[in-house]
Amino acid sequence: MKKYLSLIFILQLLLANEPIAVVSKVRGKVNHKMIDDKNYKSKLLVNTPILLESQIRTDNKSFVKLIFLDDGTSIAMYSGSEIIIKGNVEKRMISKQIELISGIININVTRQTLGEFTLVTPNSELTCTECGFWILFDPLTGDELIKESGNISIWNPSLNRSSELVIDTTLISLINNEFQQFGTPVTDIKYLESLMLEVDERVIQYKKDEVEEVSSETTSHVVVIKLKNATNVERKLILTYNK
């Protein structure tokens, strides 16, 4: 009986030490520890394996991106952010729960096969099956949530009330305060775009089409550049010049 219990303990230990994610990108100093450790012990490098109950913190002007091994769900942590990765593993599929302690993160969740993806803050609980969103956490002003894609539900436990995150809008969730929802300001979108560009996370995509009109005197060129912003709204920039 004792041998049997010892075997169960060893198997549980092996499963607990099985990586669930990997570091795909690092900029600056990013610290890592297990949740039971008192102090941060190590710096994260590209390809570092991440375990359940890992706690990760980015310093000022730092960035890290994590990719879950089961389905490619990604977490991008910007300067001054801190999270704890929780959940469980069943048949190599990961039930993902992230606790946000501070900062700004961008998450892209691929379709989950083991329950819903969950993000927890001191103010809110966010759930989705497949989605993309930003969250900017401030202890005084609350959670600022901006949707990129998918169906996303926000529950505020202090109100015992839920709200759906809507595209092109920002939702504010704060303990003991009603939800606030409004159109996302252009200044906020530009700010998020600037964060991504600083760490090479968003390459401006454009398609260059040249149309030439030839005359006896000049050749007119038209260049169409298609741009997408942080909320996937597409705009065209049309340049015309003569040669």
N, C-alpha and C positions, 0 to 999 in steps of 0.2 A: 504493500500500500504506500509506504514511504517512497519507494522507487518511482511509483506511478505519479505521486504528487510532485516529486522532483522533476520528472519529465515534463509535466504540464508547466511548471514554473520556467523551465529552460525554453520551452516553445514560446511562451508568452514574452519572455525576454528577447528572443530572436525577432519576433514580430514587432515588438516595440522599437527595436533598433533597425528596422527595415526602412530605407529611405523612401519618402513619399514625394519629394520634389528635388529640384536641382537649381543651382544658381546659374542663370544664363547671361547675366550682365552685371558688372559692378563699376561704379564711378566713386572715387573717394573712399572714405573709411566707413565700413559697415560692420557692426559688432553682432555677435551671436552667442547665445547661451541656452541651456536647457532651463525650463521654467522653475525647477527646484534649486538651481544654482543661485547663490547670492550676488555674484558679480559676473559681468561679461568677461569671457575668457579668450575668445578668438575673433579674428577678422575673417570675413567671408571673402572667398576668391571664386572666380568663375569655375563651374563644375563641382563646387562643394555640395555634397548631399545634405538634404534637410530632413530631419526626423519630426515625427509628431511631438508636441509639447516644446517645440523650438520657439525661442523669443528672439526677435531680430530688431535691430535699431540702426537707423541711418543718422550719421552726424550731419552738421551743416554742410551744404554744398555736396552732399553725397546722394547716391542712387543705387538701388539694387532691383533686379527683376528675377522672380522665381517662377519656375514652370513645374506644375504637377505632372508626375510621371504617368498617371493612368490615362489622362485625357487631354493634356496640354493647357488646362486652365492656367492663367497667368496672373501674377500680382506684381505691380510696379510700385515701388515705395520711393517717394521723393524725400527731399531734405527734411530732417527733423521728425521722421516718422518712426513708429514702434508698433509691432504686432506680436501676437502669440498665435501659433498655428495649432489648432486642436482638431478633433474628429476621431475617426476610427477607420480601420482597414478590414474589408470583407472580400475574400477571394480576389485580392489584388486591386479591388476598386476602393476608392477613398471617399469617405463621407467627410466633406470639408467644412470646417467652422473656423473662422478667423475672428480673433478679438483685437479690435483696434484700440490702442492706448493713446496714440497721438499722431498728428501729422496729416499728410496728403497721400492717398493711394489711388491707383487706377486698376480696376479688376476686370478681366474678360473671362467669363465663365462659359465653357463649352457644355453641351447638353449632358446633364448629370443622369447616371443610371442608378445611383445609390442615394436616394432621397434628394433634398434640396441643398444648394449651397447656402451657407448662413454666415453673415457678418454681424458681429455684436459690438456695440459701443456702450458707454455709460448712459446714453440717451435712447438708443434704438436697437431694433433687430431687423436686419434686411434679409430677405429670402428670395431666391429665384432658382429656376431650373436651367436656364440658358440666358445670359445677359451680359451687358457691358455697362460700367458706370464709374464715375468719380465720386470720392467722398473726401471732404475737407473737414477735419474735426478740430473744433476749438472748445475748450472747457467752459468758456463764458457764453459763446453764441450758439453752441450746439453743433449738430451734424448738418453740413451743407452737401446735399446729394444731387448729382447731375447724371441723368440717364443718357446712355449712348445707344443701347439696344435691349430688346427682350422685355419680358413682363416681370416687374420688380415690385415687391410688396414691402412696405415699411411699417413696423409695429412699434408704437411708443408705449412701453409698459406702464409708465406713470399715468397715462391717459386711458390705458386699456383700449386703444383705438388703432386702426390700421389705415394706411393711405397707399394709393398706387402712384408710382413714379411715372411721370408723363414725359415724352420726348420734348426737347427744346425748352424744358422748364427746370427750375431749381426748387428743391423742397428742403425746408429747414425743420429739423426735429430737435427739440430741446425738452429736457425733463420738466414736467409740470407746466408746459406751455403748449398751446394749440399749434398744429401744423401750419406753416406758412409756405405758400407755393406761388411762384411767379415766373415769368419768362426769363430765361437765363440771359443776363446782360452780355453785350458784345465784349465788354472789358474783361469779364470773367473767362470767356472763351479764349480771348487772346492771351490771357495770363496762363491758362492751361497749355495752350499751344507753345508758349515760350518755354515752359518747363520741359515739354517733350523735346523740343528742338535742342535744348541745352545738353541733353543726354542722348541725342540721336535716336529718339524713340519714334518720331513721326517725320518721315521724309515726305516733303510736299510732292504729291504726285501730279504730274501734268502730262498732257498729250499734245504734241506739237504737230500741227497740220499746216502745211504751206500750200497756198493757192497762188499761182502766178498768172498774171495777165500781161501778155507781151504786146507791146505796141511798137511803133517805129521809133519812138523817142525814149520811153521809160518802161521799166518792168515793175509792176506793183506787187508787193508781197503782203500776205495776210497770215499772221501767226496767231493761232488760238491756243491758249493755255488754260487748262481746266484745273481748278484748285478745290481741295476739300478741307474744311475746317474740322475742329475737334468734335463737332456734332454731326459730321458727315454731310453737311450741307454743301452742295457743289455750286461753284460760281465760274464764269468764263471771263478771262481777260483777253481782249482782242487787240492786237497790235498791227498797225498797217504802216508800211514804209515803202518808199520808192527807191529803185536802184538804177 
